[in-house]
């Protein structure tokens, strides 16, 4: 032991050289390098850290407070112990923000004032020395500052801290009397996730689709966060290594009190139809592979709060036959029992994994760290800039938060491929159906990169579904987001083409689309497509007409539309086009579900009625007199509304 160098985490060492994965005598992974300048090298050298002086002061303050904090715990002084604990946690949080180097200059200056005020306040109540500062929070140098100036600054600082202590006491008395804060300004929350690693022996590329899920309602809460994983066990975009972060936003207080919330991950393999297939087989197919589920209820409820802790989420690989049946049931409330199969219980694969006490993961799974953050996206980017920066993917809630803040413009259309039924035709076995979704305008022009499979990934012009092997009634429940300019919505429609994918590459190249469906995003009355399920007509026939928007846009797109036109006209609609089906002319069917989250578009055709102007105005005035102080940030919007009303009636 005489020749050993005993160190603890946090100790500083001076490294002289690096050699083959080692920094000095230590493995490289054990050392965090800090920039520093060495003056007067030798026995009397001076090491000057390269970090900001405020960062150095924070470090020394935290070390000094830690000793006192420990003593308060030993002496069983609970109230003081918790007070110091809260101040320490605040300083640690702010120190992380400062050292991250991502703060703009103005925000750094504002944070500096908060930090120095907290340090001075803490030093006073702990009986430590008062640090004298200038107006910018910098520590005054006694060698360059006159005695009188030091005295005046000391006097001003003492007075300011004393006022702060009195404010704290007054606030505490109010809280004790009321039993709760005067008002709570947090109405929206965000869940931060740092994706650390994924270990699974797939042998092909994969897509990891992570989202928030309510197992009691069998309902997805958020859109997906997508990570493309390479066959080499690393991200496809290598620059994202160790920087795979996402924040699930717009969570409301009602979401936080859900009995259960899970973080679920769907793993989709991208490659051959079967893993054993060789070079002559079709590649690039999206095939289901497995799931990973973690109960995050305690994190959402605030019982667990440690973004540094890494959580292991076991991976459950599912056999092909089982996956087909179980994946159909993820959104069980939306699907009827005849699609499931004989005597198949209405339970989802996620719920089965959640209910299982143990998962035979064989060491395969995901590692993530999680933290619940108070505030919307703008707020968490400001308060937790060391966690949420511009590179952090943003996965929004599929729905609106409790409060839509001024300036929050949103125009998201969520489309879910639900299910289909496809006749095998001349084939002996059911088809391996792949659905290709795209967005086009009224002239048939493709809208580039309008479809977003998940946050963290660029938009795509065409989205290809998972392929199930020889399934007559495939159920996908794949949700994507369509993002197009608000002014373009009235001109655009969604087009779905269906193609059989052969496992043999030579046969697959000759396969053409055997059917097409479409749906317009806006109705003739100016309202957008209604939320919910839509049974689309599958058109068959001439491939050129399937691609000609001017040809098929004159036709009905849903079975309901066909029935309404047949009833109103009293005629059968076979004559509309050479490839026009009716409910009796084809056995194929296709169903989608849509959800529109837009602050501009409406699904209510009555909302433009002028009769409501005065009624809405009176209701707003009445509400304004009763509103709580916490909602006063809506007053600018109210003023704008009044100006618009005046202009309309002038």
C-alpha positions, 0 to 999 in steps of 0.5 A: 500500500505504500506504493499506491495512490489512494484517491476518491471521486472528485480529487484533482490530479496533475497529469503529465502525459498520455499513453495508449488509452491511459492518462498518466497512470490511470485508465482514460475512462476514469479521468475527466480532463479540466482545462488549466494553465500552469505557471512557474513549472517546477516545485513551486508551480501554480495551476490556474483552472480554465473554467469560469471564476463563478464555476470555481466559486460554486465548487468551493462553496459546495464543498464547504457547505457539504461539511456543514450539511453532514454535521447538521444531519449528525446533530439531527437538526432536520429543518436546517438540514433540509434547508441546506439540502435545497440550497445545495441542490439549486447550486448543483443544478445551476453549476451544471448549466454554467459548465455546459457552456450552452447558455447565451450571454444574457441568460448567463448574466441573469443566472450569475445574479441568482447564484451569487445571491444564493451563495451570499444568503446561504453563507449568512444563515450558516454563519460563514464569511460574507463575500464582497462583490461588485454590481455584476457579482464579481468578487472584489479584489482587496488589493485593487479596491480601497478600504472605504469602497470595501466597507460600503460594498460590505454594508450594501451586501449585508442590508440586501441579505438581511432583506432577503432573510426577512422575505423568506420568513414572511413567505414561510409564515404565509405558507404555514397559514395557508397550508399551500403556496399562494398559487402554483404557476406550473401547469405543463411538464416535460419528461427528459430522456437520455438514451444511453445504449441498446444491447441486442443481437439482431444482426441487421439495422433496426428502428427503436420507436419510444413513446409514452403509453397508458396501459390502463387505457391501452393508449399512446400519450405521445408521438414517437422518438425514433432512434435508427440503430446500426447492425454494428451495435451503434447509432446509424448517425455516429455523430449522435453517439452519447448524444441521444436525448429527447424530451416528451413535452406538453404533459398536463397535471391530469397526465401526472395523476394517471394510475400508470404510465409506461415508457414503451419501445417498439423494435423494428428490424430493417432487412430481409423477410427472415433473418436467415435469408441470403443475398438473393433475398429482398432486403430493406423490409421493415419487420417486427422484432420485439418490445421493451417496456418500463413502468415510469409511474414513480418518475412521473409522480415525482417519487424518483428524481435522479437524471444520473441514474441509468434504468435498464429496460429488458427487451422481449423478443416475440416470435413471428406468430405471437407478434402478429396477434399481439401487436394487433391489440396494442390499441385494442379499444379501436379494433373489433374482435373478428379481426383478432382471430378465434378466441384471442383475448383483447390484451396487448403485447405491452400489457402482457409484458407489463403484467409479467413479473419477470422477462427473460431478457438474457441481458438484452435491453435498453439503458436510459436515464429519466427526469421530470421537468416542470414547464413547457419546452421554452421553459425547460430550455431556459431552466435546464439548458444543460439537459435540453438544448437545440440538439435534443429531440422534441416528442410532443403529446398527441393532444393539447396541454391543459393551457395553450400558451400565446404564440404556440402555433401548432398544425400536426396531423397524426395518422395511424395505419390501423388495419386492412383486409386483402384478398389473396387473389391468384396466390395460394397464400395471403399477401405480404402487404406493405403500405406506402403513405405519401402526401400530394397536392391537388395536382398530384405533386409530392410534398417532400419530407412532409411525413415524420415517423418520429422525433429526432429523425428527418421527415420522409417523402414516403413512409413504408409500413411494417410487413407481416408475413402471409397475413390476410388481415394485418393490423399495424397501429403505426402512427406518423405525423404529417406536417405541412403549411396551414395554407396548403392543407386545403390542397393536400390529400394522403395517398396509400398504395398497397404492394405485395413484397416477395422474399425473393428479390427477383420476384419482388422487383416485378411486383407492382402496387395492387391497390390504392386508397386516398383521403382529403385533409379538408372537407368542402365546407372548410373543416378539416378531416374529423378525428377518429377512424376512417374506412377507406376504399381500396381502388384497384385496376390501372396503375397509371390512374392510381397515380393520377390525382386528377383522375381519382380525386373526383371519386369518393375516398371513404365507404361512408361517402359512397353510401351517402352518394348512392342514397342521395342519387339512388344510383350505383357508382360503378360507372365513375371510373374503370377502377372504381369499386363499391362495397360489393365490388372488392373484398379489400378494405383499409382503415386509418385513424386521424388526430388533428392538433391545430391552433388554426384549423377547425373540425367544427363547421358552426364555428364561423357563425357570427351569432356567437361573436357577442356570446363569446365576448360576454363569456370572456369578459365574465371569465376575466373577472373570475380568473386566477392571477396565474392566468394573467398572461392571457391578457394580451390575447384578450386585448387582441381579441377585443381589437378584432371584434371592434374592427369587424363591427365598425 
